[in-house]
Amino acid sequence: MDFSFNKEESMFRKMAAEFFKKECPPSFVSEMLEDEKGYSPAMWRKMAELGFTGLIFDEKYGGLEGTFLELSIIMEEMGRALLPAPFFSTVILSGLILQDFAKDSLKDKYLSPLAFGEAISTLALTGAAGFYSTEESGLLAEKKGDGYEISGSALFVPYAHVSDIMLCNTSVMDSGVDQGETLFVLDIKTAEAQIIPMNSISGDRLCEVVIKGCEVSPDNIIGGIGQGGVYIERVWPKIVTAKCIEMVGAIQQVLDMTVSYVNDRRQFGKPLAAFQAIQHLCADMAIQLETSKVIAYQAAWMINEGLPGQKEAAMAKAWCSQAFKDVVKMAHQAQGAIGFTEEHDLHLFTKRAKAWELTFGDIDYHRETVATCMQL
Amino acid sequence: MNFSFTLQQEHFRAEIRNFLKKELDQGSFTTGLNSFVEAYSQEFSQKMGAKGWIGITWPKAYGGQARSYVDRTILMEELLRVQAPIAHHFFGDRQVGPALIHFGSEKQKRTFLPKIIKAEVAFCLCLSEPDAGSDLAAVSTAAVDKGDYYLVNGQKVWTSGAHMAQYGWVLARTHQDPAVPRHKALSEFILDMKSPGVTIRPIINMAGVHSFNEIFLDNVRIPKENLVGQINNGFYQIMAQVDYERAGIERLMQNYPVYEYILKYIKTAKRAQKCIMSQDPLVRNKIAEIAIEFNIGRLLCYKVAWCLEQGKIPNYEAAICKTFCTQFEQKLSDVATTLLGLAGQLRSTCDRAPFDGLACESYLWSPSFTIQGGSTEILKNIIALRGLKLKTK
């Protein structure tokens, strides 16, 4: 058992923390809410230069062959800063899938640009029903000659409006026969897609992507026909765990903000921190942080070791989703009316806590995964 | 970062499990609850001592194995999984031994450490008093210097296992001047429980069990050589010991068998005559909730052990760990008794009580979990003031 980080990992953390402190203060996060793109291309280039975008990928495709733990550390710092950027959608939702399941020619064409920070990508996973199930992606691919024609509506697609490519899990029909869920890479800029922003609290720039008869080559199929569900299931623990790690960073920041506030704010002749009710509130927040840390990093470590980590990822998401909500709730209580304003930063975290609870499976969804893994 | 155990540690765990399985098969004990305070078996403790499993982290010079705190946690986890009868040597192993190693005289170490390891003597902890619980510095049992002995008068309470122990670990006031700050006026002693003037009276707890006691000390003579460490340094010495009391996996697993029982129970029991309980989404959700919390608690316990191994003093980590784990223990007993339905209220004396009424008994013990060994309120103070360093002025 070892709960520490090694030299490289600590170095990554320091570098990432310093970068985001400088480049991504809370004012920037608020600014990006109104920004058309929702991220800074200049910052994205800097992140590419620092090796963040290519960290986890093979050298062959422009990556640095870093570990999942190293990536986790950077993502924790991203979570702390609430980085508004298509990093999750590009690296986690798209890059990992291409890396693990696409053939070399597809990786050459699509993964390299992602690794080099030259292209943005995202993943279409849910349809109008709005829940995660491999049968509900919202997109249909009809076989037409050698290729396919994709139509339909995908919802909750992060940063689709700035993406160059979009991975999509589509139902494939061939002459009226269902071929199963299949993952395609779509060049979204030429797909004549209608991209409608879904105004949400998350800050993740979710979009509805409406496609009407976009032709796709069979070369753009990731892996095999009908295997889409299998691939999503296999990459799911990585997606889920990465989200939990982001949450850990955010929870840490909320605790730090609260401690700072209660130390400074004075009422009745003393700092708020002098009152036991506040001390215990902060202690409860510390417990939520420490528990989230161990359970999230357990999952990250499993994945780092090449283990499936299905149960560990589910445990982490079920726990962290509640913990993040609890922490922001307590932070609001400690920070009073000022914490309830838009000019104050706390709301940025509160909104993410609710949005991320719902994203990639909520508490009940993941508890059911745990129950299944336990073979009850 | 590593969330796995070494091959050596896995072998150690397997070795312990095999030993315990044999002992269970032979009938040398049965799986109950609260075994580390309730189940006394000098014979079993002696077997453990012979295997080097008492004082496992102590230096070899004192008969220990100089093994890691993580190894000790593995040992404790396995013992508590089946609730092995470890009460006889438990306090000696967990804190009396370590306290003697840190603060004891050579004579005390040579006298008592081997006796603890060989399970020749059991210790009880005589700390709390009617007016001194969380406020330990308020102890008023007085130890007055009479030349070649201390004359001790006072009263102790909540002393677990006093009726089973040969020796007591006593915190008493040795500086009588009220002008001296309380925490600079206390000392630690080893008390022979057979000394004249010692009266032990049982207190029956809410579960109907005689576990803890009152102790009346009436002109009791404690030899000078039984003062542990420095005179008037007792408070600081004991503050080091409380971390051991807080840090262990026994704070997570006092009622562990209830968890394993309920996992089995739901696989055949039916709820409202519809589906098997384990297929009921509500039950699955609840069990997963418990499983996740147990998993987290376990990680926190190993993290504290790892901190100790790094030479860190884990006030913050231990406080978080115990707060979280004892809360889990309470939730477990509540969830289990609820899942058992009406039968969840049946006591062990009722033939129809599932699991010999143990889930119900654990529920009756549960209010104590968040109080004993450092109440949750005190622990949260520590987290806030020592961990987060909140400003009070």
Contacts between the chains, C-beta under 8 A, distances in Angstrom:
chain1	res1	chain2	res2	distance
A	1	B	2	6.2
A	1	B	3	6.9
A	1	B	4	7.7
A	1	B	5	6.7
A	1	B	70	5.5
A	1	B	302	5.0
A	1	B	303	7.7
A	1	B	305	7.5
A	1	B	306	5.2
A	2	B	1	5.9
A	2	B	2	4.1
A	2	B	306	6.8
A	3	B	1	6.9
A	3	B	303	5.1
A	3	B	306	5.5
A	3	B	307	7.9
A	4	B	1	6.7
A	5	B	1	6.0
A	6	B	1	7.5
A	9	B	1	7.4
A	69	B	1	6.1
A	255	B	388	7.9
A	259	B	388	5.4
A	259	B	390	6.7
A	262	B	390	6.5
A	263	B	390	6.4
A	263	B	391	4.6
A	270	B	392	7.3
A	270	B	393	6.7
A	271	B	390	7.9
A	271	B	391	5.0
A	271	B	392	7.3
A	271	B	393	7.3
A	273	B	384	7.7
A	273	B	390	3.8
A	273	B	391	5.0
A	273	B	392	6.5
A	274	B	390	7.9
A	274	B	391	7.2
A	274	B	392	4.4
A	274	B	393	6.8
A	276	B	381	7.3
A	278	B	390	7.7
A	279	B	380	6.8
A	279	B	381	6.3
A	279	B	384	3.6
A	279	B	385	6.8
A	279	B	390	5.8
A	280	B	377	7.4
A	280	B	380	4.5
A	280	B	381	7.8
A	280	B	384	6.9
A	282	B	383	7.7
A	282	B	384	5.2
A	282	B	388	5.5
A	282	B	390	6.2
A	283	B	323	7.7
A	283	B	379	7.7
A	283	B	380	3.8
A	283	B	381	7.7
A	283	B	383	3.9
A	283	B	384	4.7
A	283	B	387	7.7
A	283	B	388	7.4
A	284	B	380	7.3
A	286	B	316	7.8
A	286	B	320	6.4
A	286	B	383	5.3
A	286	B	384	7.8
A	286	B	387	6.2
A	286	B	388	6.1
A	287	B	320	5.3
A	287	B	323	6.2
A	287	B	324	5.8
A	287	B	383	7.3
A	290	B	300	7.1
A	290	B	317	7.5
A	290	B	320	5.1
A	291	B	296	4.9
A	291	B	300	7.1
A	291	B	320	8.0
A	291	B	324	6.3
A	294	B	296	6.2
A	294	B	299	4.2
A	294	B	300	6.3
A	294	B	303	6.4
A	295	B	292	7.4
A	295	B	295	6.9
A	295	B	296	5.2
A	295	B	299	6.9
A	297	B	1	6.6
A	297	B	3	7.6
A	298	B	3	4.9
A	298	B	295	7.9
A	298	B	299	6.3
A	301	B	1	5.5
A	301	B	2	7.0
A	301	B	3	4.6
A	302	B	3	7.1
A	304	B	1	7.9
A	305	B	4	7.8
A	315	B	291	7.6
A	315	B	292	4.7
A	315	B	295	5.9
A	315	B	296	8.0
A	318	B	288	7.0
A	318	B	289	7.7
A	318	B	292	5.8
A	319	B	292	5.5
A	319	B	296	6.7
A	364	B	285	6.1
A	366	B	288	8.0
A	367	B	284	7.2
A	367	B	285	4.9
A	367	B	288	3.7
A	367	B	289	6.2
A	367	B	292	7.5
A	368	B	281	7.2
A	368	B	284	6.3
A	368	B	285	7.1
A	368	B	288	7.1
A	370	B	288	4.0
A	370	B	291	6.0
A	370	B	292	6.3
A	371	B	284	3.8
A	371	B	285	7.3
A	371	B	287	6.2
A	371	B	288	4.7
A	374	B	263	7.8
A	374	B	287	7.3
A	374	B	288	7.3
A	374	B	291	6.2
A	376	B	263	7.4
A	376	B	266	6.8
A	376	B	267	7.2
A	376	B	278	4.2
A	376	B	279	7.9
A	376	B	284	5.8
A	376	B	287	6.2
